[in-house]
Amino acid sequence: MSEITNKLKFTQDTLKTLTGEKISYNEIKDNYLNLLSHLQYKKTIMIAGSQGSGKSTLSVLIKKYFLKFYSKNVVVLSIDDFYLSSNQRKRLARKSNSNLFETRGVPGTHNLKLLYKVTNNLIKKKFPVYIPVFDKVTDNKKSYKRKINKADLIILEGWCVGSKPIDMKYLKKNINDLEKRSDSNLIWRNAYNNALTNYQKLFKKYNYYIFIKLPNWDYVINWKYKQELRLRSLKSDNRLKKSLYQFIKYYEKLSKWMSLTTPSYCNILITLDKNQSIKKITYK
């Protein structure tokens, strides 16, 4: 088997395991292999995109591919693993005078200090490094941590990763009923936007940025629903879909802001089509 055929097959098999979809060799060759080759010598990368956009899938693919073909150890940090526990978020809600902070998601609901420390230790190779694991089903941290002893490439992936603070005109505009009914005083929005300012120091630790852009916000709920069903090993759950429809409103403003602004300053822009496939990759 030739090297290119080996890479095509490995990538196809890996993506099928991760997504359940069989992607053609042509699409893999045109998109994925070019992208993976482009990233070969990077040391730190951020990957961002709305819920269900495939950022976690891409991160795991890079990790597996780099180990097999470049003999490099990739450490993937998901910002989701650094969420505050439900009790910590309740305290945050009381302190900030907004019960919207009880729901995980927006900047301010992460343990930013720990994430910065972990990133710094990985970059400076102060091993072993211990990484927390968050369970989204129980909405709390797991009792164990991942132990890392080597890192040739560090990836930070997450829905709000790399975002710059929202400008005040857009922040004040109500874009859903959650904002209109539960944050009419702007306490929640101003607080998470101010928190996002503190995230910039962390983001500057990463010198390469990939953004995955959806064709339309309306696709987010269906893609997120599909992802959550897979996590729970279910085929359908109407109650889950209804709760996700409400849950996703917490992410809507910042996600839309990122779609408007991030393409102008990311290093690689991956544009998806309505079928969740790569439509175009723009290298800058």
KEFI-851296 format. One record per residue: x, y, z of N, C-alpha, C in turn. Coordinates in pm, whole numbers, plus 50000, padded with zeros to 5 digits. Each point is the difference from the previous one (the first is absolute). Example, Ala and Ser with C-alpha at 12.3 -4.5 7.8 and 13.67 -1.06 7.14 Angstrom:
<nodes>
513194943150780499115011950000500905012050000 499655010549928500825011950006499235010950073 
</nodes>
This chain:
<nodes>
500844988150000499165011950000500885012450000 499745009649908500795012249992499735009050121 500885009550023499855008950116498715008149991 499705005249880498795008249984498744991850024 500004987549949498844991250021499844996650147 501124997850067500004997150143499405011850079 500415012249963499495012050068498515001949973 499584997649876498595001349964499154990150079 500454987650004499244989650070499945002750149 501145003850058500055002750144499055011450035 500045010749921499145011650026498534996549984 499704992549896498614995749977499494991450115 500814990450042499604991050110499845007650131 500915009450025499955007850124498745008750005 499705006649889498815008549994498724991950011 500034988049941498814991450008499754995850146 501074996950071499884996350142499485011750083 500475012049968499655011850078498615005449969 499594999249874498755006549959498924990349951 500414987949965499054990549943499785002049851 500695009949942499855003149857501234995349922 499764994449881501114996149913500255011049899 501165006250011500365011249914500864994949884 499735005049881500674995249880501495003450000 500774991949929501445002649988500265013749936 499165003949905500205012949932499875011650099 498984999450085499825010750098501135000050102 500434988350040501114999050096501295005749939 500254996449876501215004749932499985015149980 498865005349957499895014349971500015008650125 499414994950108499855008250120500884995750117 499774987950049500644995850125501524998249988 500464993249895501444997549990500795012949982 499445009449924500665013149984500075007250133 498914999650074499945006750129500994993850099 500004986850008500894993050094501475002549968 500315000349872501375002849957500405014350037 499065009249986500245014150029500335002350149 499454991350085500175001850145501194992550058 500734993049916501034990650046501005005950099 500405012649978501065005750083499505010350102 498705000550020499455009350099500244994650141 500075009350095500234996350140498765002350087 499255010549970498785003250076498925004349901 498814994350015498885002949909498725001750080 499185009949961498655001150052499034995949889 498954992650038498964996249905498655003950060 499245008149927498715004850049498924997849896 498764999850048498844998549913498774997750087 498835002649946498774998150076499794985450038 499044997550087499694986650044499654991149880 500604988149998499734990649892500755002849871 500945009450002500725003649877501114990249964 500414991750097501024990049972501395003450051 500095009950089501325004050052500664988950082 499204992950080500544988950079500454988649910 499204997249896500354989649903501325003349931 500145012549956501245004249934501194998850095 499815003850125501084999350099500484985650020 499054990750012500354986050021500674994249875 499515004049883500624995549874501465004549994 500255012550032501375005250000500864991950098 499484997550117500734992450103500394986249949 499064992749944500264986449952500914999949878 499755009149909500775000749875501475003750028 500205009850088501365004550031500824989150070 499334992250083500704989250068500424989349899 499094996649909500284989249904501035004049894 499845011849942500825003549884501185009450031 499935007150113501105009150035500674996450132 499514989650066500524995750132500025011650100 498935008049998499895011450090498844997950097 500265003950126498974999250103499215013150005 498714998849976499115011650002499144999850125 499975011250071499145001350117498835009149962 498804994750013498795007949970499395004750130 499925013150016499335006050115498645004949953 498944994350054498665005149972499645010050108 499595011949958499635010150099498824995150084 499234990649944498854994350072500434992350126 501214994649999500474992550117500365009150117 500005013149973500375009650104498795007950052 498794994849971498815006250056500024999450152 499475010350064499794999850143498924989750032 500054994150118498994990450040498655007050016 498934992550009498675006050013499905008450128 500624995650107499985007850124500805012949988 501124999349932500825012049978499245010149914 499244995049903499235009149913498825006250075 499444992750095498945005650084500535011650084 501214998250051500635010850079500305012049910 500444997149876500275010649903498715007749968 498894992749987498705006249970499585009550113 500194995650123499655008550115500895012550005 501284997949977500965011150005499755010249891 499614995449882499815009049885498575005249988 499104995150086498595003949995499304996149870 500424988649944499334994849880499984984850007 498794994250008499924985450008500344993349868 500225007849894500404994249871501384993750008 500805004250096501344994350017499974985950059 498834995450042499894986250047500174990249885 499715004649878500144991649880501395001549943 500694988949979501375000549948500005005149856 501135006149962500125004249861500815012649981 499455011350038500615012949965501305002350078 500865008949950501205003750075499635004250142 500814995450094499715002350141499574987350069 499514990349920499584987150058501104989449990 501215004349962501154991049994500995003350112 500814990150035501115002450093501185005049917 499965012849970500995006149909501414999350058 500115001950130501314999750065500674986449983 499224989250017500534986549984500364997249854 499155004349908500264997749857501275007149957 500215012150049501235007549968501224992850057 499884995250122501124992950066500354987249923 498984992349962500224987649925500675003049867 499495010149928500605004149872501465003850018 500275008150100501365004750027500944988450031 499554990650081500834988450037500284991049880 499004998549912500204991949879501015006549907 499875013249981500925007349911501444999550055 500125001550132501324999950064500494985950033 499164990049964500344985950019500294996550146 499175005150087500104996850143499124987950030 500484988449960499224987650015500274993350135 499044991850049498704997149938499015011550019 499075001149905498935010050007498684992550015 499195004550092498724993350026498845008549947 499134993849921498915007149933498664994850051 499125008950044498684995750049499134994549887 499004992350036499054994449904498595003650047 499235006449913498645004250036498984990849935 499004996150077498934991249951498775008649971 499685002049872498875008649963498654993950037 499944986950008498744993550034499625002750145 500994999050091499735002850142500245014750035 500605007549906500275014350017500965002850115 500964991150017501025001750104501324993549959 501075003850070501314994249973500044985350042 500744992249924500234986150039501064999650110 500084988950071500914998950114501454998249958 500224995549875501374997449955500485011249906 501315000249974500615009749908500884992749900 500205006249885500924994449900501435004150036 500924990549990501415002950029500765000849869 500685011349979500755002449877501505000650029 500774992249926501454999650020500795005449881 499305002949889500705004849882499045007949911 500515010749937499155007949912500855006549890 499814995349876500675006249885499125010949937 498694998250014499035009849950498895001150104 499615012450030498915002550095498845006349924 498824994050012498805005349936499015004150109 499545012449992498905004550085498765001349912 498994991950030498775000649919498805003550087 499075007749941498805003850074499185010049923 498755001050035499075008349921500355014850003 500535005150113500315014350010501495003049992 500804989849971501455001549997500425010249892 500845009350039500525009849905499135012149979 498815000150059499095011349978500515012850065 499715011149933500275013150059498705005350061 500105008950099498795005250064499015006149899 498734999250035498935005049913499885015250015 499795007049888499825014550013498635003050062 499905011550065498845003150084498695000749921 500055004849878498775001149920499404986249976 500844990349967499524986449974499634993150130 500735002950106499744993750130498615003950052 499625012649981498725005050052498804995149921 500214996049876498894995749914499474986450047 498694999050025499384987350039499824991249877 500634988249999499884991349883499184987550027 499584998050126499084988950031499225003350127 499004991750032499145003050115500734998350134 501074992250003500794998550122500585013550041 500585007049905500575013150028498915010150035 498924999749925498925009650018499314998550136 499744987550040499244997550123500874998650124 501184993949985500804996650118501245008650019 500305008749902501185008650013499725014049944 498825004950029499625013349950500885011150057 500584997450118500905009750064501464998649954 500284990349914501344997849942501064995550101 499594996150119500984996050102500814987949953 499314989949949500664987649955500905002749881 499475007049899500775002649879501255008350028 499855010550079501165008250033501044992150078 499534991450091500924992250084500794990049917 499324992649910500764990049923500885006749896 499595011649951500845007249904501255005750068 499855004750122501155004650078500934988450033 499404988350030500814988150028500804996149877 499405001449883500674996549874501285008249980 500015012050051501225008449993501164993050071 499704993350111501044992950075500504987649928 499214994649908500394988049925501065003349894 500155012749966500925003749891501454996250030 500385000850127501364996250041500254985249969 498994991650025500104985749969500114997949850 499125006649924499984998149855501335003949935 500685009650057501295004549944501104989750016 499774990050085500974989150016500024990949876 498955000949919499874991549881500245008649876 500934995249914500395008749888499394996149865 499034990850002499344996349874498534997350028 499135004649911498575000150029499174994849882 499214989650026499104994249900498575002850043 499205005749909498605002550031499114992549901 499004992950055499054992449918498695007649995 499605004249880498825008649983498824992149944 498865001350067498784993449956499295008449893 499224993449913499295007649897498885008550058 499434995650114498865007150058499824995350145 499615009150088499804996650141498934989350019 499034999449910498894990550013500474985550001 501204997449945500504986349996500564995550136 500325009550087500674996950125499214990250086 498705002650017499204991650089499954985549951 499844998049869499934986349947501344992950011 501075007149975501334993950009500374997050145 499645009250089500274997950143499164988350052 498764999149955499114989150039500594986549959 500474999449877500624987749948501224996150084 500795010050037501204997750081499644994850140 498995006150062499604996150134499374986050002 499274996449895499444986549991501124989749996 501055003149925501144990949990500674998350136 500125010950076500594999550134499204990750093 498694999849979499124992250087499624986549940 500524996949882499684987449929498504998649977 499375011049957498575000149972499745002949853 498824996349951499615002949862499125012449991 499195002350104499185012150005499585002750144 499715012850030499575003950132499415014149989 498675000949989499345012949979500205009650117 500044994550121500225008650117501405006149995 500974992149959501375004949986500065011149895 499344998149887500025009949893499395013250047 498924999150076499345012150051500915007550097 500674992550088500905006450097501225006049930 500484993449894501135005349924499635013049930 498765000849954499525012149933500105012150093 499714997850129500125010750100501475002350037 500734988950016501405000550040500865007949901 499714998149872500835005949895499875015249996 498915005350059499795014550002501075007150083 500574992950097501065005750083501265002749918 500154992549891501205000949916499805008749876 498755003549973499665005649869500715013049967 499975009650093500575013149968501504999349969 500764993750090501454999549980500364991649877 499244989449975500244991749881499785008049872 498925007749996499715008349882501035011149985 500435005550112501055010349998501294994449942 500334987950038501224993649947499884997549851 498834995949954499804997749856500175012849920 499625011250062500115012949934501445005249996 500764997550108501305006650016501234991249981 499904987250044501184991350002500614997249862 499194998649894500604997449868501055010449957 499945011950057500955010549960501374998550067 500094992250109501314999050067500474985850030 499214989849965500494986250020501054996749893 500794989550023501024995849902499444990649895 499044991650042499334990949907498495001050024 499255002349892498555000450008499434987849929 499304991550075499344988349944498515003149990 499485000549879498595002849978499254987049974 498944997650077499214987949985498775002449913 499484989349939498755001049927498854994850086 498794999649947498834996050078500034985350041 500844992149934500124985750033501094997350103 500585010650056501064999150101501324995449940 500125001449869501254996749932500795012749970 501294998349975500845011649969499695005149860 499625012649993499725006449871501265006449945 500765006250091501215007249956500945002150119 501304999249974501015003450099500845011649947 500045010850077500765011949960501225001350090 501184999749939501255001750074500455014549985 500395006150112500375014349996501475002050031 
</nodes>
